[in-house]
Amino acid sequence: MKFTSVMTWLAVLALAFFFTACGRQEEKPATTVEKKPNIVTTVAPITSIVENIAGDKIQLAGIIPEGINSHTFEPIPSDSKLLSSADLIILNGFDLETPTLKLAQANLKTGASIYSLGDKTIKEADYIFDFSFPKEQGHPNPHLWLNPEYAMRYATLVRDELIRLDPKNKAVYEQNAAQFLKKLETLDQAIKEAAQTIPQNNRRLLTYHDSWPYFARRYGFQVIGAVQPSDFADPSPREMVRLIEQIKKAKVPAVFGSEVFPSPVLEQIAREAKSRYIDKLRDDELPGKPGDPQHSYIGMMAENMTIMFEALGGSTEALKKVDPAPVAGAHADYRRKD
């Protein structure tokens, strides 16, 4: 073999070795995908609270579709698969989601837990019983989240439970919770300021469903009645007459229905009492669609307050400082009726 050929061959081998070595240096070790905790919640406001605190550190799904009566929602058999895959199931409690709770208990996987917020938020002395939730039935009104002070408590409970479940992401949960609590404090203060602009005699609420007593207690409103009785049927003719007379006597400027549950009966009561009928309030359906800034617990409350306070003769200027957008970039699976 000629000398020049040998040199050429050695050069080729050297280049091959060089590129092979470089290729090996660029190779990265395979990374394992970190398994995120699987969390299932019930009503959309609770799903939103968890979403704010958890960010992208969990897989999150709300089992009760928005726009569905949470009191009467019956999970379908396929929901057992969702519940059986959960590491943690977070619900409101106070018998709001009894069918869902029973299915969760029957399908709870080993090591998973069910966490109720309501009974850890208020003491028995603070329970409210009313028209839709009479004391003799033993079920206090469960709509604590419509009082932002209680939503703050929900947030701290969720934070601590997520840290217990997933301690390696403690710093993230603490940081997100701190930001969210500041937003809730801003919401709370804005509602207080806006409520003071409503004439005192107008701070009376007649609603379709008895969702607002904890809200009313915090902000100085009086709930004068609800149309939907404890069995979720229409009120009796006698009850209708009583409500009409009460509205006339109190000179209530507006009565409030639900965007989710149209109520011809409430509309009739308002008409006969010569009061304005507004059917736009929400207690567990978020405005907009998933991904919209206002599709959040804070967005729901800000929209409710704008509708309610304007109808009662107040100013909503203070509510403009409220930012409804979630603080963390999580994506929750919000089930929607539509």
N, C-alpha and C positions, 0 to 999 in steps of 0.2 A: 504494500500500500504506500502510495506516495505520501511524503511529509505533509503536503498541503491538504490532502484528503483527511488525514488523521486530525489535523488541527480543526478542520471544518466540523468533523464528527464530534470532537470534544466540545466545541463551541455550542453545537446543538444540544448536547447533553446538559451543559451548564445552564443554558437558557431554560430547558425543560425543568430542571431542578429548581431554578429560581422562581418560575411561575407556580410550580407546585407548592413551594414553600409559602409564597405569598397567598395562594388560595387557602392554605391551611391556617395562615395567620388571620384571614378575614372571616373564617368560619366562627360562628357564635354558638355557644352551647344552647341546646333546646331549653326553652323556658316552659314551665308548667303554668297553665291558666289557673289563677287563684279562684277557688270556689267561693262565691258570695252567699251570705245567709239568705235564705228564702223566707220572706215575711209576707203574711196575708193579713189584710185589714178588712174592716166591714164597710161602714159608711164613708162617703167621699171626703168629708171634712177631716176625719181621722187619717185617711190615706194621705191627704195633703200635709198634715202635720208631720207624719212619719217621713214623707218625701223630703220635706225641708231639712230635717235633721240628719237623715241617712245619706243624702247625696247619692253618689253612684256606687256606694259601698255595699248595697244590697240589691236583691231582686224583689220587687214590690208589686203586689197585686191586691186590688180591692174587690171583694167578692160580691158585694151588694151593688147592683147597677144603679147609676145615678137616675133619678126620676122614678124610682120604685119606692113604695111605702116600706120603710125598713122594719116597721112593726109587724107587718104581715108577710114580708118576703119569705118565700119558701125555697131554699136551695134545691137545685135539681141534682139527680144522682151523680152526674158528671162532676159536680163541684167537690165531691168527696176526693177526687184525684188531686185537685188543687190544694185542699186542706191537708191531705195526707203527705204532701211534699213539703209542707211548711216546717221551718225550724222554730218559728214563733208566730202565733196568731194574736193580733191585738184587736180588742173590741171595746165598745163603750161600756157594756154592762147595764145594770138596772133593768134587765129583761127587755132591752131594746131589740136584741138579735137572738132570741131564744131558739128558733129553729136552726139557725146557723151554728150556735153554740153546741147544740145537741149533736149535729153532724160532725162538728170539729172534734168533740170528745170521743165520738165513735171511731174516728179515723186518725187520731193523733199518733204520729210515729214515735218510736222510742227516742227519748231525749228531747223531744219538742215540748213546748209549753204554750199555755193560753194565758194571756195577760189582759185583765180588765182594768180600765182607767177610772170609771165613775166612782166606784167605792173607795178608791185611793185618793180621790180629789176632794170630796166633801164628807163631813161627818153626818151622822143620822139626824142631828139637831138641825141641819141645814137642808134636809130634804124638803121638797115642795110637792104637795098633793093638790090636785085641782079637778076641774070638770072632766077632763079626759083621763086623768090618772087619780081616781078617788082613793082615799086612805084605806077604806075598807077592803080594797082589792090588794093592798100591800105593795104596790109598785109605784115608787116615786117617779115624778116626771124625769125622764132620762136625758133631756136636751141641754146638758151642761155646756156644751161647746159654743152655744150662742151667747154665752158670757165670756168675753175674751180673757178675763181673769182666770177662769177655769181652763181655757185653752192654753194659757201659760203653764198651768199645772200639768196638763196633758203633755205638753212639750218636754218638761223636765222629767216626767215619768218615762216617756219614750226614750229620751236621751240616756237615762240611767239603765234602762232595760237593754238597749242596744249595746251599751258598753259591757254589760254583764255577758251578753251573748257573743260579742265580737270585740274583746278587749284590745286587740292590736290596732284597731281604728279609733281608739278612744279620743285622740286629739282632734280627729275630723268631726266626730259627733259633738264634742264640746264646743268647737269653733262654730259649727253650723247652728247649734242650739243657741249660742250666745247672740248670733246675728238675728236669728228668728225671734228670739225673745224681745230684742230691741224693736223689731217691727211690730210685734204684738203690743208692746207698750205704747208705741206711736198710735196704733189703731185705737187702743183703749182711751188714750188721752183725747184723740180726735172725736171719738163718740161722746165723751163727757162734754167737750166744748160745744159740739153741735147740738146736743140735747138741751143745753141751757138756752138755746135760741128759740126753742119751741114754747109757746105760751103754756103756762102751768096747767090750765084747764084742758089743754089738748094732749097732754101726756097720758093718754088712755088708749089701750089696745084691745081691739076685738079682732080675732083672727080665725081662720078656718080650723087650724089645728093648734093645740095647746103647746106650742114650742117655745114660748118667749118668757116664761116666768123668771128664770134665772137672769136673763138679760134685763128684765124690768126691775128686778130687785137691785141690780147694780147701778142703773142709770136713772132711777127715780120715776119709772112709769108704773101705771096701774093697769093690770090685765083685768078687764071687766067681763071677759067671757071668751068662749071658743065655741064654734059651731059643731065640731065633730066630737061626739060623746065617746066614752071609754070603749064602746064596742065598735067604733069606727063607722057607725051607721049615720043616717041623717037625723037631725034633731026632731023631737016631736013637735006638733003644732003648738002645744003649750009653751015649750021652750023657745020656739020662734017668736011668739008673741012677747015673751019676757025680754028677749034680746032686743026686739024692736023698741019696746018701751024704754029699755035701759039706754039705748043709743040716743033716743030723742031727749030723754031727761038729762043725760050727760053732755048732749050736744057734741058728740064725737064727729069730727070732720071727715074721717075716713075709716073704713073697715078693710081688713087685709085678707085677701085670699092667697092661695098658693099657685105658683106657676106650674107646679107639678100636678096638682089635684084640682081641676076646675070644679067650682061649687056653685051651681045654679041657685041652691038654697041660700047661700051667703049673699049672692048677688041680689036675690029677692028681698032679703032682710035689709040690705043697705038701701035698696030702692024705696021700700015702704017707710024706712026711717029717715028718708031724704038725706042720706049720707053718701059720700063718694065711695065707690067700690074699686079696689085695686087688687088685681090678682097676679102680682109679680114677685111676691116674697119667696125665698128659698130657705129651707132649713138644712137640707143635706144634699142639694144638687149645686154644683159649682158652675158659675157662668162661663160662657165660651166653650172651647173644646180643649182637650188635652194638648199641652204645648203652648197655649195662649197665656200671656202674663196674668190675666185676670182669672184663669182657671185654677183657683187656689182657695184655701179657707179664708184668707184675708180679702181676696177679691170678692168672695161671696158676701162677707160681712159688710164691706164697703158699699157694694151695690144695694144690699138690703137697707142700709142706713140712708143712702141717698134717696131711695124710693120712699121709705117710711117718713123721714124727717121733712122732706119737701111736702108730702101730703098732709102732714100735721102742722104746717105753717112755720117750719124752722128753716134755718140756713144750713147748707152743706159745705160751706167754704172750708171749714176745718178739715173735712175729709179729703181735700185735695192733696194734703201732705202724705197720705197713706200710699205706700208702694205695695201693690198686690203680688208682684212677681216672686216666685220661690227663691230662696237664698242659695239653693244648691242645685246642681245640674242632674238630678236624678230623673229617671223616667218611671213613672208608676203606670201600671196597667189599670186605668179607670174603665170599668165596664159602663157602657151607656145604653139606656133604653132604646135610643134611636140608632 
